[in-house]
């Protein structure tokens, strides 16, 4: 398998440290609001990677954390008049629901930052003891100058790093590039007792502590969005190597490209973003997932209405082919070797999808039922590697966005007819409007009421 390694800027053969136990760490969500579609892209990409690794290797430990202590969380809780605990519990539950709707499997381990404060304190103490960190006015900072390799991951020079760090220039820093490992908390801010006083961890130390806790000081793959390369991943790499005294941290670094809206960078400040929850009210999770996978993970992706419509058409075509194959048997079918080769070439999912369409074309041209069933099994098994085509094909075309079936629609039409017969037009209108919100349009005619999907 070939993977593009951000650290070396080359596509490399993936050679795990231990083929019997693959370690994968992906930076998870900061839980202060609903996940937007840009947040969902890395989780979808690395869900495919985890599926592929599990198919190729006997054991995979996939760790994806929850950041539940952060200044964004503090600000959101204050703005909403909600306790931090209630906010993070609510938004974590919403995140899990949204990811499940997108067909994203849960990681093997999902550590919460607040459950690993002691590991963070211990790592910070190691850094101080080794001369890589220092305490100043209640803060503890990483001494960037103590790590000569700083900047190699992001390929930034000293001036670029200083420009990025100057946002946080403060009198307690020895150098503008030094970054916070621990900072003081007041009575209204979450905090823990530490050797440096009551305070809380910096963001970067959280992932270093949690990854080493579950995967060790050196592990195979670290993933995340391109926006995390600097400073987050650069800082993780520096403090982890310095704390553990290792020549490497993650052996392979993978980053997905930015997601834009009609060519503009997605931003909450600009208001040009869509939450996963919003999109799920109009499209099924599988269609959204298919859309997210339609562009190679390392490339930027422009999110438009056309993207979703093309994904809907594409997934419908594949399910149409499966529908022609009849009910799937329980035997585990082989995987199309072309699909496997595409995925093994740096997760080339768009190419894999094109091979799925080739299979669908072959199925549609085949008249032999047993051959159709065999090819249908291959299509379904191959789709499973990217997390699609696992629903019953006939049921796919009976479900609306919210999962309403044709039988449920017919029952609602009957209830509406009964309401109209007793001249309860308010109830009749309510049923019609409720179905419309689920993408079902009712049309009254001389032959009765028919329905169609919007």
Number of C-alpha atoms within 10 A of each C-alpha: 18 16 20 20 21 19 16 13 12 11 14 15 14 17 13 16 13 11 13 10 16 21 25 25 27 23 21 20 20 24 24 24 19 21 23 20 22 24 19 23 23 25 25 23 25 25 22 22 21 22 17 19 21 16 12 13 13 11 15 20 18 25 22 25 22 19 22 24 25 18 15 14 21 19 14 17 19 13 9 10 10 13 13 21 13 11 20 22 14 15 19 22 12 17 22 15 13 21 20 13 18 24 18 24 17 15 18 12 13 15 20 18 23 18 10 15 21 14 18 24 23 13 23 25 17 17 25 17 12 14 13 21 25 20 17 14 11 16 21 26 26 29 23 21 13 14 14 9 12 20 20 15 21 18 17 15 11 12 10 11 18 16 13 16 16 13 10 14 17 11 10 15 21 16 18 20 23 24 23 22 26 25 20 20 17 9 8 8 15 18 19 15 14 15 9 16 15 17 21 24 25 19 21 20 26 25 27 24 25 24 27 18 14 17 19 14 19 19 23 20 21 22 26 23 23 19 13 15 21 17 17 15 23 20 25 23 21 25 29 25 20 23 22 18 13 11 10 16 26 25 17 22 22 23 23 22 19 20 23 19 17 13 12 12 15 21 14 10 7 9 8 13 17 18 16 22 19 13 16 18 15 17 18 18 23 22 24 25 25 25 23 26 22 22 18 18 25 18 12 15 24 17 21 13 10 10 18 21 14 15 21 18 11 19 19 17 15 25 25 18 23 27 18 18 23 15 14 17 11 7 7 11 17 14 18 20 13 15 23 19 16 19 24 21 17 22 26 20 25 18 19 25 23 16 20 21 18 14 19 23 14 15 25 15 10 15 10 10 13 11 13 22 19 16 24 28 24 20 29 25 20 26 20 16 24 27 21 20 21 15 12 14 21 15 14 18 14 15 17 22 19 15 13 15 16 15 11 13 18 14 12 17 20 13 15 20 17 14 17 15 11 8 11 13 14 11 15 19 14 12 17 18 15 13 20 15 14 18 19 19 16 19 11 9 8 5 6 8 14 12 15 10 14 12
